Amino acid sequence: MANAFKTKTFDGSSTAAATDMTIYTCPASTETTIIGFTIANIASSQITVDVKLENSDGDDVFLIKDAPIPVGSSFVPVGGDQKICMEASDVLKVQSDTANSADTTLSILEIT
């Protein structure tokens, strides 16, 4: 098995409000561990975000729902001692209540 540390970013500066942003899709024949995940508020007012994990088995869940992020701040839903494991075809999505407001940075370990 090969291991690769990667950083995935998503520029949310041109995303409509209440629209799912697909941050990462776990590739086929791959397992992924999310080791860090940051959502930055790039808007001029407070935003509220959801983070959802859509499993390939259809059991979709929220990791966080309606989390407020103040102006000039960021939110770290995954980091420190917490990790999230993803299987092939699992999808990580973020949604903000405000247009053009949330940049994301994801640190992962892909195992193929």
C-alpha positions in Angstrom: 0.0 0.0 0.0 1.2 3.5 -0.9 0.6 6.4 1.4 0.5 10.0 0.3 0.0 13.2 2.4 -1.9 15.8 0.4 -3.5 19.2 0.8 -6.8 20.0 -1.0 -8.2 23.5 -1.2 -11.5 24.9 -2.3 -11.9 28.6 -3.2 -15.3 29.6 -2.1 -15.2 33.1 -3.5 -17.6 32.3 -6.3 -20.1 30.0 -4.8 -23.8 30.7 -4.3 -25.4 30.7 -0.9 -26.9 27.4 0.3 -25.0 25.5 -2.4 -23.1 22.3 -1.6 -19.3 22.7 -2.3 -17.7 19.3 -2.9 -14.5 19.6 -1.0 -13.1 16.1 -1.6 -14.2 12.8 -3.1 -12.3 9.7 -2.0 -10.9 8.0 -5.2 -11.6 4.4 -6.1 -9.4 1.8 -4.4 -8.4 4.4 -1.8 -8.9 5.0 1.9 -8.4 8.5 3.2 -7.8 9.9 6.6 -8.7 13.5 7.2 -6.1 14.8 9.5 -7.0 18.5 9.4 -9.8 20.6 8.0 -10.2 24.4 8.2 -13.1 26.6 6.9 -12.2 30.3 6.7 -14.8 33.1 6.6 -13.8 35.4 3.7 -17.0 37.5 3.9 -17.6 40.8 5.6 -20.2 39.4 8.0 -20.7 36.2 10.1 -21.5 33.1 8.2 -23.1 29.8 9.1 -21.8 26.5 7.7 -22.7 22.8 7.5 -20.2 20.0 6.9 -21.6 16.8 5.5 -20.1 13.4 4.8 -21.9 11.5 2.1 -21.1 7.8 2.4 -21.0 5.5 -0.6 -23.4 3.2 1.3 -26.0 6.0 1.3 -25.8 6.8 5.0 -25.2 10.5 4.7 -24.5 12.4 7.9 -23.6 15.9 9.2 -20.3 16.4 10.9 -21.4 19.8 11.9 -24.7 21.7 11.4 -25.3 25.5 11.5 -21.8 26.3 12.9 -21.3 30.1 13.1 -18.0 31.6 11.9 -17.4 35.2 12.8 -15.8 37.8 10.4 -12.1 37.2 10.0 -12.2 33.8 11.7 -12.0 30.2 10.8 -13.5 27.0 12.1 -11.6 23.7 12.5 -14.1 20.8 12.3 -11.4 18.2 12.1 -8.0 18.4 13.7 -6.0 17.7 16.8 -6.9 14.3 18.2 -9.9 13.9 16.0 -9.6 12.2 12.6 -12.2 11.1 10.0 -11.8 8.1 7.8 -13.3 8.0 4.3 -13.8 5.0 2.0 -13.8 5.0 -1.8 -16.5 7.2 -3.3 -17.3 9.0 0.0 -17.8 12.7 -0.5 -17.0 15.6 1.9 -19.2 18.7 1.3 -19.5 22.2 2.9 -22.4 24.6 2.6 -22.5 28.2 3.7 -25.6 30.4 4.2 -23.8 33.3 2.5 -22.6 33.6 -1.1 -18.8 33.8 -1.8 -17.9 33.3 1.8 -16.0 30.2 2.7 -12.6 28.9 1.7 -11.5 25.5 2.8 -8.2 23.7 3.4 -8.1 19.9 3.9 -5.1 17.9 5.0 -5.4 14.2 4.2 -3.5 10.9 4.1 -4.5 8.8 1.0 -3.8 5.1 1.3 -3.9 3.2 -2.0 
